[in-house]
Amino acid sequence: MNDSLILVAVFVAVLILIFTIANAVTRSRDIRRNLDQVSVEQQQRDARSEEVFGSENENIRHYYEVMRRNDPEGLDMRLIRAGYFSPDAKRVFQMIRLTVTVAVFALVWYLVVNLSEGLSSAMALLLTGLASGIVFILVSAVLDRQAKTNQTSYRRLFPDFMDLLVVCVDSGMSVEAAIDRVAHEFLHTKPSFGQHLSIISLEVRAGRPMHEALNNFATRIQLDEARTLSVLFRQSMELGSSVIKTLRVFSKEMRQTRIIKAEEKANALPVKMLFPMAGFLFPVNLIIVLVPILMQIMKLFSTMTPGGN
């Protein structure tokens, strides 16, 4: 009996030892793999940051050329607002718009000619040209819609940008270094917004005043909050007030504004749900209530006989 217990204890001890060694080896391998993955991701981030902040960045150079032409409503600036900084973006967009327009022209012409035999050639050409013109305008509308979507996304990200900026400034960084650090962070999470922030950092490095760089930033993303921040920086510089206090107060105001907007949407939700509920739920409830009553009435009428019989 004692020998059996000793053998069982040895077996359990060996099993626990093997499990512990296997677990330690597996954990070490997982940690090494995670460290290698983090190292690779960090190298990719550094490479992307160097590409954006480097002197040979074609996208930034293209942006400065667009700004030099000073055409805020031109196609190049609209593409930049939509998030397309590449110098080839305009040519690609023109090719896509032309291809879609020609494809729609050919398709509508084929349908009109083959399905409407009594239609004259002039009327068929008019309908085809009208459809192509509408598609041509719709492609531009899609681009503007993309810019509007980016604007909404930037408005949601702006309070986070202010919070990160305040944290960096409170830790002892200058405003220029803080914007540079925040731009690096946003380049990895939100590349489009980070690209706009990196342009601010590059303009400040080149000697442009901070309020002018922020004003250009507001012009690019069409955001009133960014324009307000530019005005606050200019007033702080002219009046000699503390920039850190200005940033802290504006960041607090942005957080309060976000909460107020969320409360407004929450309060407007019952009113918005009223019409769908009335349109879809009320008829169903009415049918559920009235159909049994109507069935009983019809059954009653069917069993009734005339009084003379």
Stockholm file with secondary structure:
# STOCKHOLM 1.0

chainA/1-309         MNDSLILVAVFVAVLILIFTIANAVTRSRDIRRNLDQVSVEQQQRDARSEEVFGSENENIRHYYEVMRRNDPEGLDMRLIRAGYFSPDAKRVFQMIRLTVTVAVFALVWYLVVNLSEGLSSAMALLLTGLASGIVFILVSAVLDRQAKTNQTSYRRLFPDFMDLLVVCVDSGMSVEAAIDRVAHEFLHTKPSFGQHLSIISLEVRAGRPMHEALNNFATRIQLDEARTLSVLFRQSMELGSSVIKTLRVFSKEMRQTRIIKAEEKANALPVKMLFPMAGFLFPVNLIIVLVPILMQIMKLFSTMTPGGN
#=GR chainA/1-309 SS CHHHHHHHHHHHHHHHHHHHHHHHHHHHHHHHHHHHHHHHHHHHHHHHHHHHHSTTCHHHHHHHHHHHHTCTTSHHHHHHHTTCCCTTHHHHHHHHHHHHHHHHHHHHHHHHHHHCTTSCHHHHHHHHHHHHHHHHHHHHHHHHHHHHHHHHHHHHHHHHHHHHHHHHHHTTCCHHHHHHHHHHHHHHHCHHHHHHHHHHHHHHHTTCCHHHHHHHHHHHHTCHHHHHHHHHHHHHHHHTCCHHHHHHHHHHHHHHHHHHHHHHHHHHHHHHHHHHHHHHHHHHHHHHHHHHHHHHHHHHHHHCCCTTC
#=GC SS_cons         CHHHHHHHHHHHHHHHHHHHHHHHHHHHHHHHHHHHHHHHHHHHHHHHHHHHHSTTCHHHHHHHHHHHHTCTTSHHHHHHHTTCCCTTHHHHHHHHHHHHHHHHHHHHHHHHHHHCTTSCHHHHHHHHHHHHHHHHHHHHHHHHHHHHHHHHHHHHHHHHHHHHHHHHHHTTCCHHHHHHHHHHHHHHHCHHHHHHHHHHHHHHHTTCCHHHHHHHHHHHHTCHHHHHHHHHHHHHHHHTCCHHHHHHHHHHHHHHHHHHHHHHHHHHHHHHHHHHHHHHHHHHHHHHHHHHHHHHHHHHHHHCCCTTC
//
